[in-house]
């Protein structure tokens, strides 16, 4: 089977917030604290352990620890010459965690970077080159899917999409590409774009799925998911945070418990036809385990999309 063959595809949970709870030797950071992607090289056993916890929970898709593994972000840590090595190691760590388990796939995670072209932080050419370098590394390392996530800028989206499909064509590869935007509590992306404009931007590209991730919990995503249910012709993804973060005793916490999260995701599947689900910030293996159990035998609602 391939990802397309599953009626419901369940992604894993958070990388960053779970790494914060794990013991990581100070030496692994090599003075680059905050660069989680470096851990693919310096603490592969930690990254593999995290991935394996989601495999055991029943996740069908494991995202590589490569969200910021592009030249733009790595340059901030003096690691710009390590793009290929870090991405390759990220894929290897995910593969080690899966261990040959059937119907479990590796998705190469591609984040937006730290500079947005619409705000003049970076040129389109430099962003495209950074995307091409990372995508090429992930594809050659053997990912099953690519996920361009946490998109915040229409020009960034267009640059990522054009570069992604041009790179796949140049490599002679046909790999499913997932796309996901981040809608803030204001109801728009960071630069003011609403879900309809984002969907229009993605519509020309042959993507596997389109949806939302990060920033908010399911409740704040519902109106946007409802709009996609009625207007987006392809598969819809929903990968929320576990509610809005709260500071408890000086520590950042996400309040949504596994059962509530799983029930909300089930409702999105059965009411809005969402067929790709997972979790972003705050999502633990227990959340994904409950999600897998709750969605057993559940089929996405049949949608009537506006012409």
N, C-alpha and C positions, 0 to 999 in steps of 0.2 A: 504493500500500500504506500501511497504518497500523501502528503498533506491535503491535497485536494479531495482525497477519498473519504475524509472524516466529516460527518455532519456537524460535529462540534469539536473544535480544536482547543485544548486547554494548555495555556502557556504557564510558565513558572512564575515565581514571585520576585520580590525585590532583591537587588544585589547590594546596593550601598547600605541600606539600613540594616541588613542582616550581617554584613561584614563588620559593622560597628559593634555588634554583639559577640563577635568571635575573637579568640585570642590570636593576635598577629604579632610575631616577634618584632620589636622596634627596628632591628637590623634589616628587616624585609623592606622597609620604606626607603632605605638608602638616602635619607635626607629629603625625600620627595613626598612627604606626608600629604595625603589628599589625592594622590594619583592611584586610584584603585587598580587601574589597568596595568600598572607596573607589577602588581602582585602576580600576574600571569607568569612572569619570569622568576620572581624572587620568592614567591610562596605558592607554587602551583598546587601543593597538597591542600592548602586552605581553600583555594578556589574550587578545586575538584570536590572537596568535602561539601561545600555549599551547594554546588550543582547536584551532587548525589542526594542531598537531603530532599531536593525537589523531585528528583527521579523516583525516589522511594515514596514520596507523597502521591505520585501518580501523574505528574505533569507530562504532557505529550511533546512539548517543545521547551528546550533549554536554551536560553539566550546567553550568548557569550559575554564575558566580562570585557567588552570592548566599546562601551558607550562613548567614551572619550578618547578612543585610540586612533585619532587622526592627527595629522601633522600640526594642525592649528592648536589643538589642546596640548599635545605632548611638547610642543615648543615652549610652553609656559613652564615646563619642568626640565628643560634642557634635554629632552628625550626624542627630539624630532627625527633622529636617525634610527629609531627603534620601532617605527611603524609596522614594518613587515614582521619583525620578530614577536612583537607584543600581540598582534592579531593572530598570527599562526599559533602561538602558545595558548591564546584564548580558546581557539577551536580545539586544540589538542586536549586541554583541560576538560572541556565539555564532553568530548568524545570519551575520555577516560572515565568520567562520571557515569555516562550512559552504559558503558560496558557491553555493547552489543544488544541491549534491550530492544525488542521489536517495536516498531511504530512509535519510536521516540526520536525526535528530530532536533538538529542543531540550527538555531537561527543566529545569524551574525548581526549583532546589535550595532546600529549606527546612529549616534546622537547628532544634535544640531551644531555641536561645537560651542564655542564661547563668544563668537563674533557673528553678528547678523548683517548681511549685505544691505538690507533696506535701510539700516541705520548708519550706513557708511563705515562700519567697523572693518570691512574686508571687501576685496573686489570679488566679483563673480568668478573670474578666472582662477584666483587663488583658492577659493572655496571648491570649485570644480576639481582642481588638481588634487586637493586634499581628499575629497570624496573618492576620486578615481583610484588613488593609491590605496586607501583602506579597503574599498570594495574588491579590488583586484586581490589583495592579500587574503581577505576572507574567503573569496570564491576558490582561489587556488589551494587554500587550506582544507576545503571540502565541506563548507556549510551546505545545509539542505534548503535553507530559506535565508532571505535578508529582511531585516526589519528596520526601516527608517522611521525613527520614533521621536516623540517629544518635539515635533516640528512647530515652529513659532513664527514663521516669516514666509510669506508667499514666494518671495524671490529665492529664499533658501530652499523651499519645496521644489520649485521649478529646477533649480540648479542640481539638487539631489536626484530628481527623477531623470532628467536628461542624461546626467553623468552615469547614473546606475544602468540604465538600459543601453547606453552607448558602450559601457564597459563590458556588460554581459555579451553584447553582440560581438565585440572585438575578441572576446575569449571563447566565443562559440558555445556559450552556456545558456541554458534555459532554466532559471531558478525562480521559484515564487518570490515575489517582493511584496511585503506588507508595509503599509504606511499608516502612521498615527500622528495626530496633532494633539497639542495641549491647549485646552480652553480654560482660561482662568475663571475665577468666580465672577468677574465682570461680565462674562458671557461671550468673550472674544479671545482670540489668541493674543500674545504679548504685544503685537504691533497693531491690534485693533480689528483683526479680521474675524468674521463670524463663520460658523460651520458651513453655511451655504457657499460662501466664496471659496473656502478651502476645498470643498467638494468639487466645485467647478474647476479648480486648478488641477486636481488629481484626475478628473474624469477622462482626459485623453490617454492616460497611461494604463497599460495592461497589468494593473496591480492585483495581487491575490486578495487583499482585504484593505479596508479603510475604516478608521475609527478614532478613538480617543484614548489617551493615557496620561497619567500623572496629574498634578495640580490639585485635584479634588477627589472626593469619594463618589460612589455611585449616585447619590441623591442629586448632586450638582451636575452630573453628566446626563441625567435622564431626559431633559428637554432636547438636548443635542442628539442623543441616541434615537429619540422618537422621530426627530426630523429625518435622520438618516434612514430609519425604517421605512419612511414614506417616500423618500426621494433618491436614495443611493441604490443603484441596480445590483451591485455586487455584495460580497460578504462584508459584514460589519464586525469590527472588533471593539471590545471594551476592556480596558486594563486600568482600573482606578487605583488611587491610593486608598488606604484603609481609613477613610475619613480625613478630616482636617487635623493637622498636628496640634498637640497640646503639650505644654510644658508642665510636668509633674515632678516635684522635688528636684528641679533643675535639669530634668532629663526630657528630651523630646519623645512623645509617645503618640501612637496612632490608635484611636479609640474603637475602631470597628472590630468586633470579635468575629472569629471564623464562621460561626453559624449565621450571623446576620449578613455578613458579606456573601456567603454562598447562596443564601435565599434571594438576595438582591440580584445576583448574577443569574440565578435560575429564572427570575421574573423577566429579566431583560431577554433571555433566550426564548421563553415561552410567549411573551407579549410582543416583543419587537423584532424577533428573528435574528438576534445576535448569534453568531456562530463561531466567534473566536474570542475567548475569555482568558483572563489571567489577572495578575496583580502587580501594582507598582509599589511605591514607597510604603513601608510598613507591613507588606505582605510576607508572612512567614510560611514555612512548610506546613504548619497546622492549618492555615487558611486554604492552601491549595489542596491539602488532603480532604478537608471538608467540602471543598468545591467539587472535587472529583466524585465523592460519594453522593453529593446532592444532585449532580447532573447525570448520574448513571441512568441510562435508558431515556433521557430527556431529548426531545427533538426540537429544533428551532421552529418557531411559528412561520407559517407560510405568509409572505408579505405581498401586499399589493402596492407596487411602486407607481407613483404618479408619472405619467408619460411626459 
